[in-house]
């Protein structure tokens, strides 16, 4: 199989998994899960969750592009974090948390190269330009938020996500608790995170996190708010 065909096969496996996973979990009454380290075999499941979270589902072609974006975003987050924990549910990676220092040491070059390899073709695809523009806007605005954040916030939560079919069983709270423990053990009692209205913002509100900054990035027809939350 050529490199091109192999890559397409991986992407097709990904969005097929994205459709099948909710059906699989709904048939299970078991609600236990375990936290473990990230494995390469987790990438398709987690990229699919990112794809689902950002709502990038439309045509057959778009699903392939969306999953490529999912892989890129996944490896970008892994590259910039020093703490990574996966929630495994029914044998599948169903959640992930990535955390690290506010100004992390040099990113993991291997993961960063993987992110770049997945993202590069998207820059030449006209069909995906709007999503790339939104991605760049998100990074630009979150960087501006970070500049205004007090220096005592030494930690940063880079990514927290769970498959929608596994919500309500305490998975998100458990992943977040593992990151909170990491922060405390490494002298980062105060930390922050970025999120937006496409995510479950109420999750952080319910846990007592404070909304420090808010920026409107959308339009009246398509509102989009980007937030900076902190644990205290």
C-alpha angles and dihedrals in degrees: 000000000000122000091253094050092045091053092049090049091053092051092047090050088052099056091040087055090048090059096042101045097071090050091051095050095045089060091057125084091189112106101178121115137169135219120231142149123293116267128194088240088065095065099091095048093047094044087053091054090052088049090052094045093053091046094235099158124120126104126017089255094048091053090059091049092045092053090049087055088049092055091048094049091046095053093042089057092045091050094055099044133076096195119059128169129176125204110219117203124179089345096308134102101249103163143021140193125193122187139163147138120318089243100030122199115258109318121254101275094205093054092042091053090050090052091050093048091055095042099045098077090052091065089064095047113092091196091065101042095102092056092048089051090052090048092051091047090051092053092045094051095043089051088054090050091051092052089060095046116106115257093240089076095088099163132067131198103216101183139001121173142151133188108262091233090061099051120117095042097090096260097129092048092049093050091048091048090054090054091047089054090050091052093050094047090051099047097259102119090155119056141154141209140196124232138154143207092276087068132061098275091169089067091071093041090055091053094052098255114154125235104225101171139017131187130183110226102165137064134260088261094045109025119197125176124192118203139192113210129186132196093234 
